[in-house]
Amino acid sequence: KKLFGVIGDPIAHSMSPVMHNDLFNHYGIDAAYVPLHVRKSNLEDAIKGFKAIGIDGFNVTIPHKTEIMNFLDEIDPLAEAIGAVNTVVNKEGTLIGYNTDGRGFVRGLTEELSSLPDKKVMLIGAGGAARAIYFSMAEAGVQKMDICNRTTEKADLLKKACPFPVNTSIFDIEGASKCIEDYDLLIQTTSIGMSPNVDERPLEFNQLKIGCFASDIIYNPLETQFLKEAKSLGANIQNGIEMFVYQGALAFELWTGIFPDTKRMKKNVLNQLG
Ligand code: ATR
């Protein structure tokens, strides 16, 4: 039997175990995926233990995504540039770290949107999630992607660290509000609007470009205030379920070679959210 898991602190809330166990079952793979509560102080020991028992692969969540990189044997270049690993593959005793968050986001987006590289994009936020998305969008060939953030210095750092060519101007929140109708695609990556603060939004806007697409990485609530307002101004919208499902699908593919049925995964996740 193969063994997979997810490490984090806290971990009890994770929807990954039910999602991945359903996939293993569905594809007839004899494997189990378990939630593993690992505190920061135990991370190194946990990885040694994983090597000792020959775990086949695992996901990494908060607060270990960066720290874990110290304990792996190899790191995929994109994960290295992002500075975070969310998926580990055990290849004959060698632990290899990947980041499927950003690439998962991009994959989920291309299911909804054609000709992604031609879109004029505004990325809202410059934290860890924004970094994974910014680099992965640039990797996917997006050429014009501006960033707005409360702290513009953090957006500057992101722009400077990107290993792929992309044309980026940086705005504060007020500046972005004034020109938001110029963009084809808005990507909301801050924590603003997340439950319980469901009435908050990261920036104000009264008008959007015709055909605008708005994506929010939050999935609780399923429709943030940002998405509600974008929808009321005619935008097509997408919530954070997509990114969660596709990061999981890419991890499953790295472990098994099978790109799984994402519709099935989405249903499973919505079920878990109740
Ligand atoms: P994550 O890893 O989930 O992306 P993070 O790295 O802490 O979390 O980043 C949080 C993002 O939300 C940042 O862009 C942050 O803005 P700052 O860089 O200015 O801190 C943004 N954010 C969080 N709370 C905010 C608030 N109350 N107002 C404006 N921006 C906020």
Residues whose N, C-alpha, C, O or C-beta is under 5 A from the ligand:
A	BS01	ATR	G125 A126 G127 G128 A129 A130 N149 R150 T151 K154 T189 T190 S191
